[in-house]
Amino acid sequence: MRAIRRDKRDDPSGKKRPADGDVLRDMLRTIDGEDLRSYRDRALLAIGMAGAFRRSELVAITVARVSDDTRGLLVRVPTSKTDQEGRGHSVAIPDGRRLEPVRHYRAWLEKAAIDSGPVFRKLTPQGRLTERPMSAQGVALVVKAAARSAGYPETLFSGHSLRAGFLTEAGRQNANLFKMREHSRHVSIDMVAEYVRDHERFREHAGEGFL
C-alpha cells in the first residue's frame, strides 16, 4: 500500500487543472446565451469558484442559506467534509467586478423565478427547470463543457477545478494563507499551501539573478 501511494504521488498525470481567474473568465465569456441553461451555468461557475466550494457544497446551496450583504453575499454551509459535527460556516462572496459572481447569481434566480429551495437545479434536456438540485457529476459536466468551449482540453478539468482555481488565484495574488484556509474550510494549512507551492517555486528564485 505504501508503494501504491508513493507511485500516485510521483505521477502527477491525474491532477486536474485549476480554473483560475483567467481560465474562468474565458469560460464565462463562452456562455453568452439568454436561455435558462446559460444563466444557470454562468452562476454555477462563478459562485463555485468564488466560494471555493466543493461540488457537494455547491449543489446543496438553497435560497434560505444565502443572505445579502452590502459587500456581496453570505452563503451558509451547514456541514462539509471537514465539519462532520455540523457547526457550519458562512462563506463570503464579494461583489467582484471581473468574474461578477453576485451579479450572475442574482440574474439566475430572477431568470428562473427561484425564491426557495435548491439554487442550482437540474434542467430537462429541453431546458425546462425542475425542482431537483443538480448532482455533483452535473457540476463536473458543466465545467468540462465550458472548458471545451473556451478552447481548453476538457480532460484536464473537473468539478474540483473551481475550488482549486480560487486557491491557485488567491495564492498568485499573494493572499494570506490563513485567510485562504478560512475561506476554503480546509483543516490543514499545508493542504492550502499545496495549491500555491508550484507558483512559489519561481518567485524570488535563487537563480533569478544569473540564469
N, CA and C atoms as a LAMMPS dump frame, in Angstrom:
ITEM: TIMESTEP
0
ITEM: NUMBER OF ATOMS
633
ITEM: BOX BOUNDS ff ff ff
-5.0000000000000000e+02 5.0000000000000000e+02
-5.0000000000000000e+02 5.0000000000000000e+02
-5.0000000000000000e+02 5.0000000000000000e+02
ITEM: ATOMS id mol type element x y z
1 1 1 N 0.831 -1.205 0
2 1 2 C 0 0 0
3 1 3 C 0.865 1.255 0
4 2 1 N 1.967 1.21 0.748
5 2 2 C 2.866 2.372 0.756
6 2 3 C 3.435 2.617 -0.635
7 3 1 N 3.746 1.531 -1.337
8 3 2 C 4.299 1.668 -2.686
9 3 3 C 3.286 2.276 -3.634
10 4 1 N 2.02 1.861 -3.502
11 4 2 C 0.961 2.407 -4.348
12 4 3 C 0.797 3.889 -4.108
13 5 1 N 0.769 4.28 -2.818
14 5 2 C 0.617 5.706 -2.504
15 5 3 C 1.798 6.502 -3.027
16 6 1 N 3.013 5.91 -2.937
17 6 2 C 4.202 6.6 -3.431
18 6 3 C 4.129 6.785 -4.934
19 7 1 N 3.667 5.749 -5.642
20 7 2 C 3.547 5.857 -7.101
21 7 3 C 2.569 6.951 -7.485
22 8 1 N 1.472 7.076 -6.731
23 8 2 C 0.481 8.109 -7.044
24 8 3 C 1.047 9.495 -6.825
25 9 1 N 1.855 9.639 -5.774
26 9 2 C 2.461 10.942 -5.512
27 9 3 C 3.452 11.313 -6.605
28 10 1 N 4.161 10.301 -7.12
29 10 2 C 5.182 10.566 -8.122
30 10 3 C 4.609 10.761 -9.52
31 11 1 N 3.334 10.43 -9.696
32 11 2 C 2.699 10.531 -11.015
33 11 3 C 1.647 11.624 -10.998
34 12 1 N 1.971 12.834 -11.522
35 12 2 C 1.024 13.952 -11.491
36 12 3 C 0.03 13.943 -12.637
37 13 1 N 0.027 12.888 -13.464
38 13 2 C -0.785 12.896 -14.682
39 13 3 C -2.272 12.988 -14.399
40 14 1 N -2.701 12.53 -13.219
41 14 2 C -4.123 12.564 -12.918
42 14 3 C -4.581 13.856 -12.285
43 15 1 N -3.675 14.776 -12.068
44 15 2 C -4.016 16.037 -11.412
45 15 3 C -4.729 16.955 -12.39
46 16 1 N -5.876 17.486 -11.97
47 16 2 C -6.669 18.34 -12.844
48 16 3 C -6.209 19.789 -12.766
49 17 1 N -6.491 20.52 -13.821
50 17 2 C -6.065 21.916 -13.898
51 17 3 C -7.037 22.812 -13.153
52 18 1 N -6.53 23.762 -12.369
53 18 2 C -7.433 24.693 -11.686
54 18 3 C -8.017 25.71 -12.655
55 19 1 N -9.267 26.061 -12.437
56 19 2 C -9.907 27.121 -13.227
57 19 3 C -9.628 28.445 -12.513
58 20 1 N -8.441 28.996 -12.738
59 20 2 C -8.048 30.236 -12.072
60 20 3 C -8.786 31.425 -12.692
61 21 1 N -8.394 32.622 -12.304
62 21 2 C -9.117 33.808 -12.747
63 21 3 C -9.213 33.945 -14.252
64 22 1 N -8.102 33.737 -14.955
65 22 2 C -8.101 33.879 -16.414
66 22 3 C -8.914 32.779 -17.084
67 23 1 N -8.739 31.549 -16.607
68 23 2 C -9.462 30.426 -17.2
69 23 3 C -10.964 30.586 -16.994
70 24 1 N -11.36 30.952 -15.785
71 24 2 C -12.791 31.079 -15.519
72 24 3 C -13.396 32.23 -16.314
73 25 1 N -12.651 33.31 -16.459
74 25 2 C -13.128 34.416 -17.298
75 25 3 C -13.373 33.936 -18.718
76 26 1 N -12.457 33.134 -19.249
77 26 2 C -12.626 32.603 -20.603
78 26 3 C -13.854 31.7 -20.688
79 27 1 N -14.046 30.884 -19.651
80 27 2 C -15.21 30.002 -19.642
81 27 3 C -16.506 30.798 -19.636
82 28 1 N -16.574 31.801 -18.784
83 28 2 C -17.795 32.601 -18.674
84 28 3 C -18.104 33.333 -19.971
85 29 1 N -17.085 33.78 -20.657
86 29 2 C -17.291 34.52 -21.908
87 29 3 C -17.908 33.653 -22.997
88 30 1 N -17.66 32.354 -22.935
89 30 2 C -18.211 31.475 -23.971
90 30 3 C -19.687 31.158 -23.733
91 31 1 N -20.152 31.372 -22.492
92 31 2 C -21.563 31.088 -22.178
93 31 3 C -22.336 32.391 -22.346
94 32 1 N -22.707 32.707 -23.554
95 32 2 C -23.284 34.014 -23.851
96 32 3 C -24.771 33.957 -24.21
97 33 1 N -25.411 32.798 -23.954
98 33 2 C -26.824 32.673 -24.288
99 33 3 C -27.74 33.369 -23.293
100 34 1 N -29.008 33.468 -23.663
101 34 2 C -30.019 34.088 -22.801
102 34 3 C -31.043 33.065 -22.312
103 35 1 N -30.75 31.797 -22.485
104 35 2 C -31.646 30.733 -22.04
105 35 3 C -31.344 30.36 -20.585
106 36 1 N -32.218 29.55 -19.988
107 36 2 C -32.05 29.157 -18.592
108 36 3 C -30.71 28.474 -18.338
109 37 1 N -30.317 27.581 -19.218
110 37 2 C -29.079 26.835 -19.015
111 37 3 C -27.863 27.767 -18.966
112 38 1 N -27.85 28.756 -19.823
113 38 2 C -26.726 29.7 -19.834
114 38 3 C -26.67 30.499 -18.549
115 39 1 N -27.832 30.988 -18.089
116 39 2 C -27.866 31.741 -16.84
117 39 3 C -27.419 30.87 -15.672
118 40 1 N -27.906 29.637 -15.642
119 40 2 C -27.531 28.745 -14.541
120 40 3 C -26.044 28.429 -14.551
121 41 1 N -25.519 28.105 -15.723
122 41 2 C -24.119 27.7 -15.806
123 41 3 C -23.176 28.847 -15.48
124 42 1 N -23.511 30.056 -15.883
125 42 2 C -22.677 31.207 -15.523
126 42 3 C -22.638 31.385 -14.007
127 43 1 N -23.81 31.294 -13.379
128 43 2 C -23.877 31.45 -11.927
129 43 3 C -23.153 30.31 -11.224
130 44 1 N -23.322 29.104 -11.714
131 44 2 C -22.695 27.937 -11.107
132 44 3 C -21.176 28.062 -11.111
133 45 1 N -20.607 28.413 -12.249
134 45 2 C -19.157 28.54 -12.359
135 45 3 C -18.627 29.68 -11.493
136 46 1 N -19.286 30.829 -11.567
137 46 2 C -18.792 31.997 -10.834
138 46 3 C -18.908 31.819 -9.324
139 47 1 N -20.037 31.313 -8.86
140 47 2 C -20.226 31.099 -7.426
141 47 3 C -19.342 29.956 -6.938
142 48 1 N -19.247 28.9 -7.735
143 48 2 C -18.418 27.767 -7.348
144 48 3 C -16.979 28.148 -7.122
145 49 1 N -16.432 28.969 -8.022
146 49 2 C -15.05 29.404 -7.875
147 49 3 C -14.915 30.425 -6.753
148 50 1 N -15.812 31.409 -6.709
149 50 2 C -15.708 32.482 -5.718
150 50 3 C -15.812 31.969 -4.289
151 51 1 N -16.599 30.906 -4.081
152 51 2 C -16.763 30.357 -2.74
153 51 3 C -15.82 29.225 -2.433
154 52 1 N -14.955 28.855 -3.382
155 52 2 C -14.062 27.699 -3.22
156 52 3 C -14.861 26.497 -2.716
157 53 1 N -16.032 26.295 -3.314
158 53 2 C -16.936 25.245 -2.841
159 53 3 C -16.535 23.878 -3.366
160 54 1 N -16.711 22.879 -2.539
161 54 2 C -16.694 21.505 -3.003
162 54 3 C -17.978 21.297 -3.811
163 55 1 N -17.952 20.307 -4.686
164 55 2 C -19.14 20.067 -5.516
165 55 3 C -20.362 19.772 -4.658
166 56 1 N -20.175 18.984 -3.609
167 56 2 C -21.297 18.635 -2.739
168 56 3 C -21.864 19.853 -2.031
169 57 1 N -20.997 20.803 -1.678
170 57 2 C -21.444 22.031 -1.03
171 57 3 C -22.195 22.909 -2.016
172 58 1 N -21.71 22.958 -3.233
173 58 2 C -22.29 23.833 -4.25
174 58 3 C -23.715 23.424 -4.593
175 59 1 N -23.932 22.129 -4.792
176 59 2 C -25.27 21.683 -5.181
177 59 3 C -26.239 21.662 -3.996
178 60 1 N -25.704 21.793 -2.772
179 60 2 C -26.556 21.804 -1.58
180 60 3 C -27.02 23.208 -1.189
181 61 1 N -26.542 24.233 -1.899
182 61 2 C -26.932 25.607 -1.577
183 61 3 C -28.432 25.796 -1.839
184 62 1 N -29.114 26.373 -0.863
185 62 2 C -30.531 26.71 -1.021
186 62 3 C -30.694 28.218 -0.87
187 63 1 N -31.812 28.721 -1.338
188 63 2 C -32.074 30.16 -1.254
189 63 3 C -32.05 30.626 0.2
190 64 1 N -32.575 29.802 1.104
191 64 2 C -32.648 30.182 2.509
192 64 3 C -31.27 30.305 3.151
193 65 1 N -30.272 29.671 2.563
194 65 2 C -28.925 29.705 3.135
195 65 3 C -28.065 30.825 2.563
196 66 1 N -28.648 31.654 1.729
197 66 2 C -27.912 32.779 1.131
198 66 3 C -28.536 34.079 1.605
199 67 1 N -27.715 34.954 2.127
200 67 2 C -28.206 36.257 2.58
201 67 3 C -27.419 37.368 1.901
202 68 1 N -28.101 38.485 1.683
203 68 2 C -27.467 39.639 1.055
204 68 3 C -26.652 40.427 2.067
205 69 1 N -25.588 40.996 1.582
206 69 2 C -24.735 41.875 2.375
207 69 3 C -24.384 43.056 1.482
208 70 1 N -24.085 44.187 2.076
209 70 2 C -23.742 45.362 1.267
210 70 3 C -22.503 45.111 0.413
211 71 1 N -21.691 44.128 0.814
212 71 2 C -20.454 43.837 0.079
213 71 3 C -20.562 42.604 -0.808
214 72 1 N -21.726 41.945 -0.808
215 72 2 C -21.882 40.751 -1.63
216 72 3 C -22.912 39.807 -1.063
217 73 1 N -22.53 38.537 -0.937
218 73 2 C -23.419 37.504 -0.417
219 73 3 C -22.736 36.735 0.702
220 74 1 N -23.548 36.198 1.608
221 74 2 C -23.072 35.269 2.627
222 74 3 C -23.8 33.949 2.417
223 75 1 N -23.023 32.887 2.199
224 75 2 C -23.597 31.566 1.944
225 75 3 C -23.308 30.675 3.147
226 76 1 N -24.361 30.156 3.736
227 76 2 C -24.21 29.281 4.894
228 76 3 C -24.006 27.845 4.437
229 77 1 N -22.888 27.258 4.852
230 77 2 C -22.602 25.851 4.582
231 77 3 C -22.815 25.104 5.89
232 78 1 N -23.935 24.37 6.034
233 78 2 C -24.264 23.763 7.319
234 78 3 C -23.323 22.661 7.747
235 79 1 N -22.794 21.921 6.803
236 79 2 C -21.836 20.862 7.12
237 79 3 C -21.01 20.589 5.889
238 80 1 N -19.838 20.017 6.081
239 80 2 C -18.961 19.743 4.952
240 80 3 C -18.049 18.587 5.298
241 81 1 N -17.191 18.261 4.368
242 81 2 C -16.255 17.141 4.523
243 81 3 C -15.398 17.287 5.769
244 82 1 N -14.996 18.516 6.091
245 82 2 C -14.117 18.744 7.228
246 82 3 C -14.874 19.279 8.446
247 83 1 N -16.198 19.239 8.399
248 83 2 C -17.014 19.74 9.513
249 83 3 C -18.094 18.714 9.826
250 84 1 N -17.654 17.545 10.255
251 84 2 C -18.592 16.46 10.48
252 84 3 C -19.522 16.714 11.668
253 85 1 N -19.151 17.639 12.549
254 85 2 C -20 17.948 13.69
255 85 3 C -21.152 18.88 13.32
256 86 1 N -21.104 19.413 12.13
257 86 2 C -22.206 20.236 11.651
258 86 3 C -22.282 21.617 12.255
259 87 1 N -21.143 22.18 12.64
260 87 2 C -21.157 23.535 13.202
261 87 3 C -21.403 24.578 12.118
262 88 1 N -21.013 24.268 10.919
263 88 2 C -21.3 25.152 9.792
264 88 3 C -20.296 26.27 9.593
265 89 1 N -20.366 26.877 8.424
266 89 2 C -19.5 28.001 8.062
267 89 3 C -20.322 29.006 7.261
268 90 1 N -19.948 30.265 7.355
269 90 2 C -20.511 31.299 6.49
270 90 3 C -19.434 31.705 5.504
271 91 1 N -19.731 31.553 4.23
272 91 2 C -18.761 31.845 3.171
273 91 3 C -19.128 33.173 2.511
274 92 1 N -18.205 34.106 2.534
275 92 2 C -18.436 35.427 1.947
276 92 3 C -18.108 35.401 0.452
277 93 1 N -19.04 35.886 -0.357
278 93 2 C -18.835 36.009 -1.804
279 93 3 C -18.81 37.499 -2.139
280 94 1 N -17.633 38.078 -2.39
281 94 2 C -17.562 39.517 -2.695
282 94 3 C -18.247 39.859 -4.012
283 95 1 N -18.71 41.082 -4.1
284 95 2 C -19.356 41.58 -5.314
285 95 3 C -18.272 41.982 -6.314
286 96 1 N -17.588 40.97 -6.862
287 96 2 C -16.459 41.226 -7.752
288 96 3 C -16.879 41.821 -9.077
289 97 1 N -15.978 42.564 -9.68
290 97 2 C -16.267 43.239 -10.952
291 97 3 C -15.696 42.506 -12.16
292 98 1 N -14.856 41.522 -11.912
293 98 2 C -14.233 40.806 -13.04
294 98 3 C -15.02 39.554 -13.399
295 99 1 N -15.234 38.678 -12.445
296 99 2 C -15.991 37.453 -12.677
297 99 3 C -17.456 37.606 -12.294
298 100 1 N -17.787 38.62 -11.524
299 100 2 C -19.156 39.01 -11.18
300 100 3 C -20.022 37.872 -10.624
301 101 1 N -19.561 37.176 -9.618
302 101 2 C -20.364 36.053 -9.094
303 101 3 C -21.713 36.482 -8.528
304 102 1 N -21.759 37.629 -7.856
305 102 2 C -23.015 38.078 -7.255
306 102 3 C -24.027 38.435 -8.336
307 103 1 N -23.574 39.129 -9.355
308 103 2 C -24.481 39.502 -10.448
309 103 3 C -25.022 38.271 -11.152
310 104 1 N -24.159 37.291 -11.412
311 104 2 C -24.606 36.075 -12.09
312 104 3 C -25.584 35.291 -11.209
313 105 1 N -25.352 35.258 -9.923
314 105 2 C -26.251 34.562 -9.003
315 105 3 C -27.639 35.197 -9.029
316 106 1 N -27.69 36.506 -8.891
317 106 2 C -28.987 37.195 -8.854
318 106 3 C -29.702 37.108 -10.193
319 107 1 N -28.938 37.173 -11.275
320 107 2 C -29.541 37.08 -12.608
321 107 3 C -30.171 35.702 -12.824
322 108 1 N -29.522 34.654 -12.329
323 108 2 C -30.062 33.296 -12.461
324 108 3 C -31.356 33.143 -11.68
325 109 1 N -31.364 33.595 -10.427
326 109 2 C -32.58 33.474 -9.624
327 109 3 C -33.746 34.228 -10.262
328 110 1 N -33.464 35.412 -10.788
329 110 2 C -34.52 36.204 -11.425
330 110 3 C -35.008 35.531 -12.705
331 111 1 N -34.086 35.049 -13.52
332 111 2 C -34.453 34.414 -14.787
333 111 3 C -35.294 33.162 -14.551
334 112 1 N -34.908 32.367 -13.533
335 112 2 C -35.604 31.109 -13.271
336 112 3 C -36.767 31.272 -12.303
337 113 1 N -36.943 32.485 -11.773
338 113 2 C -38.017 32.757 -10.808
339 113 3 C -37.931 31.811 -9.604
340 114 1 N -36.724 31.642 -9.096
341 114 2 C -36.497 30.783 -7.926
342 114 3 C -36.511 31.653 -6.675
343 115 1 N -37.366 31.338 -5.733
344 115 2 C -37.409 32.096 -4.485
345 115 3 C -37.305 31.2 -3.247
346 116 1 N -37.167 29.887 -3.464
347 116 2 C -36.978 28.961 -2.354
348 116 3 C -36.422 27.654 -2.9
349 117 1 N -35.914 26.833 -1.989
350 117 2 C -35.399 25.531 -2.404
351 117 3 C -34.003 25.594 -2.99
352 118 1 N -33.594 24.53 -3.706
353 118 2 C -32.238 24.477 -4.272
354 118 3 C -31.985 25.616 -5.251
355 119 1 N -30.777 26.14 -5.211
356 119 2 C -30.412 27.213 -6.136
357 119 3 C -30.025 26.647 -7.493
358 120 1 N -29.125 25.681 -7.494
359 120 2 C -28.625 25.135 -8.756
360 120 3 C -29.37 23.833 -9.062
361 121 1 N -30.294 23.92 -10.011
362 121 2 C -31.225 22.832 -10.271
363 121 3 C -30.974 22.159 -11.611
364 122 1 N -31.432 20.931 -11.659
365 122 2 C -31.373 20.195 -12.914
366 122 3 C -32.329 20.814 -13.927
367 123 1 N -31.933 20.751 -15.177
368 123 2 C -32.792 21.153 -16.282
369 123 3 C -33.069 19.923 -17.127
370 124 1 N -34.222 19.882 -17.737
371 124 2 C -34.532 18.773 -18.635
372 124 3 C -33.692 18.928 -19.899
373 125 1 N -33.563 17.876 -20.704
374 125 2 C -32.83 18.009 -21.972
375 125 3 C -33.367 19.133 -22.855
376 126 1 N -34.653 19.459 -22.674
377 126 2 C -35.258 20.556 -23.447
378 126 3 C -35.021 21.917 -22.793
379 127 1 N -34.352 21.934 -21.629
380 127 2 C -34.026 23.19 -20.971
381 127 3 C -35.057 23.693 -19.998
382 128 1 N -35.997 22.837 -19.608
383 128 2 C -37.01 23.255 -18.634
384 128 3 C -36.509 23.039 -17.217
385 129 1 N -36.926 23.93 -16.334
386 129 2 C -36.481 23.895 -14.936
387 129 3 C -37.187 22.78 -14.172
388 130 1 N -36.445 22.11 -13.282
389 130 2 C -37.035 21.122 -12.399
390 130 3 C -36.881 21.593 -10.951
391 131 1 N -37.442 20.85 -10.021
392 131 2 C -37.325 21.179 -8.604
393 131 3 C -36.122 20.502 -7.961
394 132 1 N -35.458 19.644 -8.695
395 132 2 C -34.373 18.837 -8.129
396 132 3 C -33.029 19.548 -8.234
397 133 1 N -32.186 19.407 -7.205
398 133 2 C -30.85 20.004 -7.286
399 133 3 C -29.98 19.266 -8.282
400 134 1 N -28.989 19.93 -8.803
401 134 2 C -28.013 19.285 -9.667
402 134 3 C -27.243 18.241 -8.866
403 135 1 N -26.624 17.306 -9.556
404 135 2 C -25.745 16.337 -8.919
405 135 3 C -24.31 16.854 -8.963
406 136 1 N -23.464 16.241 -8.152
407 136 2 C -22.047 16.604 -8.18
408 136 3 C -21.453 16.33 -9.557
409 137 1 N -21.887 15.241 -10.173
410 137 2 C -21.41 14.923 -11.515
411 137 3 C -21.882 15.961 -12.524
412 138 1 N -23.071 16.512 -12.307
413 138 2 C -23.572 17.56 -13.184
414 138 3 C -22.681 18.795 -13.175
415 139 1 N -22.138 19.127 -12.006
416 139 2 C -21.213 20.258 -11.904
417 139 3 C -19.982 19.996 -12.761
418 140 1 N -19.438 18.783 -12.651
419 140 2 C -18.253 18.428 -13.435
420 140 3 C -18.521 18.542 -14.929
421 141 1 N -19.696 18.132 -15.361
422 141 2 C -20.036 18.195 -16.788
423 141 3 C -20.11 19.636 -17.284
424 142 1 N -20.643 20.53 -16.439
425 142 2 C -20.711 21.945 -16.816
426 142 3 C -19.31 22.525 -16.945
427 143 1 N -18.438 22.191 -15.993
428 143 2 C -17.055 22.69 -16.033
429 143 3 C -16.355 22.196 -17.289
430 144 1 N -16.49 20.923 -17.587
431 144 2 C -15.831 20.356 -18.759
432 144 3 C -16.353 20.977 -20.063
433 145 1 N -17.663 21.174 -20.137
434 145 2 C -18.253 21.752 -21.347
435 145 3 C -17.771 23.187 -21.549
436 146 1 N -17.695 23.94 -20.459
437 146 2 C -17.232 25.331 -20.554
438 146 3 C -15.761 25.383 -20.943
439 147 1 N -14.969 24.469 -20.399
440 147 2 C -13.552 24.417 -20.754
441 147 3 C -13.386 24.125 -22.242
442 148 1 N -14.154 23.158 -22.731
443 148 2 C -14.092 22.794 -24.153
444 148 3 C -14.482 23.977 -25.038
445 149 1 N -15.534 24.681 -24.665
446 149 2 C -15.984 25.827 -25.453
447 149 3 C -14.959 26.954 -25.45
448 150 1 N -14.189 27.051 -24.34
449 150 2 C -13.181 28.111 -24.234
450 150 3 C -11.854 27.726 -24.88
451 151 1 N -11.793 26.516 -25.438
452 151 2 C -10.586 26.097 -26.144
453 151 3 C -9.577 25.35 -25.299
454 152 1 N -9.989 24.903 -24.118
455 152 2 C -9.107 24.139 -23.248
456 152 3 C -9.436 22.65 -23.364
457 153 1 N -8.455 21.77 -23.157
458 153 2 C -8.744 20.33 -23.167
459 153 3 C -9.639 19.971 -21.982
460 154 1 N -10.835 19.494 -22.249
461 154 2 C -11.784 19.243 -21.17
462 154 3 C -11.314 18.152 -20.213
463 155 1 N -10.451 17.26 -20.693
464 155 2 C -9.968 16.175 -19.836
465 155 3 C -9.096 16.695 -18.696
466 156 1 N -8.609 17.929 -18.811
467 156 2 C -7.761 18.494 -17.767
468 156 3 C -8.575 19.136 -16.647
469 157 1 N -9.899 19.175 -16.802
470 157 2 C -10.733 19.876 -15.828
471 157 3 C -11.754 18.936 -15.197
472 158 1 N -12.152 19.297 -13.986
473 158 2 C -13.172 18.541 -13.263
474 158 3 C -13.959 19.516 -12.398
475 159 1 N -14.921 19.01 -11.655
476 159 2 C -15.666 19.869 -10.752
477 159 3 C -14.78 20.52 -9.71
478 160 1 N -13.721 19.829 -9.329
479 160 2 C -12.787 20.362 -8.325
480 160 3 C -11.986 21.545 -8.857
481 161 1 N -11.968 21.728 -10.177
482 161 2 C -11.193 22.822 -10.77
483 161 3 C -11.654 24.192 -10.266
484 162 1 N -12.932 24.324 -9.908
485 162 2 C -13.433 25.605 -9.407
486 162 3 C -12.815 25.927 -8.052
487 163 1 N -12.842 24.968 -7.145
488 163 2 C -12.261 25.147 -5.813
489 163 3 C -10.745 25.367 -5.899
490 164 1 N -10.089 24.54 -6.689
491 164 2 C -8.651 24.677 -6.863
492 164 3 C -8.303 25.999 -7.54
493 165 1 N -9.174 26.453 -8.433
494 165 2 C -8.928 27.705 -9.133
495 165 3 C -8.904 28.896 -8.195
496 166 1 N -9.835 28.92 -7.232
497 166 2 C -9.838 30.019 -6.267
498 166 3 C -8.534 30.041 -5.479
499 167 1 N -8.125 28.893 -4.96
500 167 2 C -6.93 28.837 -4.129
501 167 3 C -5.668 29.153 -4.926
502 168 1 N -5.623 28.681 -6.162
503 168 2 C -4.477 28.969 -7.015
504 168 3 C -4.376 30.461 -7.308
505 169 1 N -5.506 31.075 -7.67
506 169 2 C -5.504 32.504 -7.984
507 169 3 C -5.229 33.341 -6.74
508 170 1 N -5.795 32.948 -5.603
509 170 2 C -5.554 33.678 -4.362
510 170 3 C -4.071 33.65 -4.006
511 171 1 N -3.446 32.488 -4.158
512 171 2 C -2.017 32.387 -3.892
513 171 3 C -1.201 33.237 -4.84
514 172 1 N -1.609 33.28 -6.095
515 172 2 C -0.917 34.094 -7.097
516 172 3 C -1.011 35.582 -6.765
517 173 1 N -2.128 35.962 -6.133
518 173 2 C -2.337 37.365 -5.761
519 173 3 C -1.799 37.679 -4.36
520 174 1 N -0.995 36.765 -3.822
521 174 2 C -0.347 36.953 -2.513
522 174 3 C -1.332 37.063 -1.366
523 175 1 N -2.44 36.36 -1.463
524 175 2 C -3.4 36.36 -0.363
525 175 3 C -2.802 35.649 0.842
526 176 1 N -3.283 36.018 2.018
527 176 2 C -2.816 35.414 3.26
528 176 3 C -3.265 33.951 3.326
529 177 1 N -2.328 33.058 3.632
530 177 2 C -2.643 31.634 3.671
531 177 3 C -3.727 31.301 4.689
532 178 1 N -3.714 31.996 5.807
533 178 2 C -4.709 31.712 6.84
534 178 3 C -6.103 32.178 6.405
535 179 1 N -6.156 33.296 5.656
536 179 2 C -7.441 33.743 5.113
537 179 3 C -7.927 32.779 4.034
538 180 1 N -7.001 32.252 3.266
539 180 2 C -7.356 31.271 2.249
540 180 3 C -7.934 30.016 2.9
541 181 1 N -7.294 29.554 3.97
542 181 2 C -7.787 28.362 4.66
543 181 3 C -9.161 28.621 5.278
544 182 1 N -9.345 29.807 5.836
545 182 2 C -10.644 30.153 6.411
546 182 3 C -11.737 30.114 5.348
547 183 1 N -11.408 30.631 4.175
548 183 2 C -12.405 30.699 3.1
549 183 3 C -12.72 29.32 2.533
550 184 1 N -11.703 28.481 2.392
551 184 2 C -11.895 27.168 1.761
552 184 3 C -12.295 26.084 2.746
553 185 1 N -12.28 26.399 4.039
554 185 2 C -12.688 25.455 5.087
555 185 3 C -11.775 24.24 5.159
556 186 1 N -10.505 24.393 4.827
557 186 2 C -9.546 23.31 4.997
558 186 3 C -9.144 23.199 6.461
559 187 1 N -8.85 22 6.899
560 187 2 C -8.388 21.8 8.269
561 187 3 C -6.923 22.189 8.404
562 188 1 N -6.124 21.806 7.414
563 188 2 C -4.678 21.994 7.496
564 188 3 C -4.198 23.117 6.584
565 189 1 N -3.313 23.94 7.089
566 189 2 C -2.713 24.988 6.271
567 189 3 C -1.827 24.379 5.197
568 190 1 N -1.273 23.18 5.481
569 190 2 C -0.42 22.518 4.495
570 190 3 C -1.207 22.142 3.247
571 191 1 N -2.466 21.768 3.411
572 191 2 C -3.291 21.41 2.259
573 191 3 C -3.542 22.619 1.372
574 192 1 N -3.714 23.777 1.989
575 192 2 C -3.897 25.015 1.223
576 192 3 C -2.61 25.385 0.5
577 193 1 N -1.492 25.217 1.207
578 193 2 C -0.198 25.589 0.634
579 193 3 C 0.131 24.779 -0.619
580 194 1 N -0.412 23.566 -0.736
581 194 2 C -0.161 22.746 -1.913
582 194 3 C -0.606 23.441 -3.194
583 195 1 N -1.656 24.261 -3.111
584 195 2 C -2.195 24.913 -4.297
585 195 3 C -1.309 26.054 -4.798
586 196 1 N -0.477 26.575 -3.924
587 196 2 C 0.343 27.724 -4.314
588 196 3 C 1.814 27.37 -4.436
589 197 1 N 2.172 26.159 -4.041
590 197 2 C 3.586 25.789 -3.983
591 197 3 C 4.255 25.832 -5.344
592 198 1 N 3.598 25.33 -6.389
593 198 2 C 4.214 25.326 -7.712
594 198 3 C 4.52 26.734 -8.189
595 199 1 N 3.586 27.664 -7.945
596 199 2 C 3.814 29.05 -8.355
597 199 3 C 4.946 29.665 -7.542
598 200 1 N 5.007 29.349 -6.267
599 200 2 C 6.018 29.918 -5.381
600 200 3 C 7.427 29.488 -5.776
601 201 1 N 7.557 28.355 -6.454
602 201 2 C 8.884 27.868 -6.815
603 201 3 C 9.632 28.865 -7.701
604 202 1 N 8.908 29.676 -8.449
605 202 2 C 9.545 30.627 -9.352
606 202 3 C 9.669 32.028 -8.76
607 203 1 N 8.971 32.287 -7.656
608 203 2 C 9.017 33.604 -7.045
609 203 3 C 10.325 33.769 -6.261
610 204 1 N 11.069 34.848 -6.538
611 204 2 C 12.351 35.11 -5.894
612 204 3 C 13.261 33.892 -5.972
613 205 1 N 13.32 33.315 -7.161
614 205 2 C 14.132 32.116 -7.394
615 205 3 C 15.604 32.411 -7.098
616 206 1 N 16.283 31.424 -6.52
617 206 2 C 17.691 31.612 -6.156
618 206 3 C 18.565 31.9 -7.375
619 207 1 N 18.139 31.439 -8.543
620 207 2 C 18.951 31.665 -9.744
621 207 3 C 18.489 32.818 -10.595
622 208 1 N 17.541 33.603 -10.07
623 208 2 C 16.929 34.666 -10.875
624 208 3 C 17.953 35.682 -11.377
625 209 1 N 18.976 35.953 -10.578
626 209 2 C 19.924 36.994 -10.947
627 209 3 C 21 36.574 -11.914
628 210 1 N 21.13 35.273 -12.152
629 210 2 C 22.233 34.871 -13.028
630 210 3 C 21.884 33.842 -14.087
631 211 1 N 20.694 33.278 -14.053
632 211 2 C 20.341 32.263 -15.064
633 211 3 C 19.837 32.92 -16.354
